[in-house]
Amino acid sequence: MLQPVNKPVTITLPDGKQIPFDGPVTGLQVAEKIGSRLAKDALGVKVNGELRDLGTVIQGDASVSVVTYKARDGGVSADALYLVRHSAAHIMAEAIQRVVPEAQLVYGPPLEDKFYYDIRFPESRPLREGDFAAIEAEMKSIVEEDRKFTRYEQAREACLARLAGEGNKYKVDNAQRAIKADANAALTFYATGEPGKNFEDLCRGPHVPSTGRVGAIKVLSLASSFWHGDENSDRLTRVYGTAFATQAEMDAYFALKEEAAKRDHRVLGKQLHLFHIDEAVGQGLILWTPNGGVLRDQLQKFISEELVKQGYSQVFTPHIGRLELYKTSGHFPYYKESQFAPVIEREALEELAKTGCSCSDMMHRVEGVSARLAATINERTQKQTITPDRVVADDKLIEGFMLKPMNCPHHIKIFASRAYSYRDLPVRLAEFGTVYRWEQSGELNGLTRVRGFTQDDAHLFCTEDQVAQEVLGCLSLVKIVLGTLKMDNYRVRVGLRNADGKKYTGAPEAWDKAENACRNAAKSLGVAFSEEPGEAAFYGPKIDFVVKDVIGREWQLGTVQVDYQLPVRFGLSYTGADNKPHTPVMIHRAPFGSMERFTGVLIEHFAGAFPTWLSPEQVRVLPISEKTNEYAQKVVAALKAKGVRATLDDGNDRVQGKIKVAAEMKIPYMAIVGPRDAEQGMISLRVRGVEKDAGAMPLERFVDALTAEIEARSAVLGVKP
């Protein structure tokens, strides 16, 4: 362990204020210097951006922020929850070993909203859900003891010998891997209490100051896992738990989970007959049923109207393309893991079969040639030279097709199909284009993670001087979409390169221009935005809209990307004012992202109770008895004549039963008609979510008010008697 050097240290706080110290200082001492209340609330510190224990000794000038449960924006600090859940994993591990002393600990990291510990249990004493109560009782006891988390280092040889002596090969392996990953890394232990007397675990930390700082802790579930994820290795038991600052926060978390379950788009999609997934068709491939078709069609019409206003041209492209198209773009082979396998031409397959080439050999040949070609294109793109559009002759044998993973190469070819002057730019091409990605089966999730999806895609080709204005236009489109749907709670994320990233293509100067364009556009939105290195696409930076739904969950939806690279890779050009060829800049944008994912989020955001303009069925007419069936049919006809999606329930059920069925289908309005309504040309209105009738109103006024609400695309039900 490095001994503190006694020299002055200057600590810079997040607000820029600097605090001088005479020598090395701990995180706790920094907190105490700022204020006693902060020191009391402190859980840890971030030193030059790295999360550390409060007891960490800071030996040189550093930027330091003190971590408490409350973040600077008033919410719950993610760093605090990380510290709490990492510490809770140790508490749970100690409690489990009290209940099952033979248990061998493997490793246990914190996750986004929980933590887990992988543990090896003897076959004679597996862990069961029936043990949860005993484990939680022990955890509660450990928390109440409020034992200090004590960190200490141990020499490597002594550490390995100690772990081997304890007979836990998993911890020996953890230590060996830590040494291999960093020859200079110290091997550290954390004791919950006094070393040698209380529970200890090999761990790099960091942790909260003491067990008592974990306010609420709970065991959630069990799952199977394997050592190092290798199914041929030791089978382990993964024990999940969660922890929060207070019991109130934990209760709120479980209430949110319960509400999320009620809004699950997979359940509501089935209940409301919106979409279907059939194993005979394939996992991750969506069948849009009539109700879902209406919802999707209305979203497409909505965005299409806005596209016309902004001067977009609608295009249509095929679902597949030649393999060389995606080699030139760079999508193949570097993103092959997320793409469907190429469809090799029949003649090529026959020739390869004659040589005895296996499927595996064939794919290696395809990928090898593709990688060589892509490397050549990358090199020429870096030099800003125009690349050839065809593969050399000896590569033709293994040409074929691919289900398109992106629409952009097709749109590029449309742009390249004719000559443009600078006066013609910008060219804006839009398409509801279906693309295909190979997602692992375990990652598929209803509409939000699929293998085939339709993007509300568009690509804009413009001059460099037009980039800023065009990006703003794209962002305004996203704002219109989110504003109309009352999804106003969102943040903006600007995805940039990693400084040492190797996946990015193109000249650094072009990247600098593109990133600055995105930054400046994000600033113009008037909302907070963050810059996130490493989140850029391989061809350019991007602006993402991360939307928070009504129960606080975040979803990444609309995106805008600035691309200086693909136009060079494909040799695109336009004639400038100087009568010379120039390379356009390309902007990718998708306000919805994908129709499938957006619809899934929309279902959960509205809990299936869509605004009237989006509802597959907008009005259900309910006659009280057969005597008013004829008038009910006239009501339906009057609504349909105005384009309203109305249906008639003239079944034999009592009207209360009909109301219950309509309510379950979350239909915005019910028009109940009886003999008096028929005589007076009225309807009795019932609004979704209201337990009693709103009152009677003339049919004509109902139709007019309803159509006005639909045409305005109102997000609220506003028709009143």
Disulfide bonds with the S-S distance in Angstrom:
none
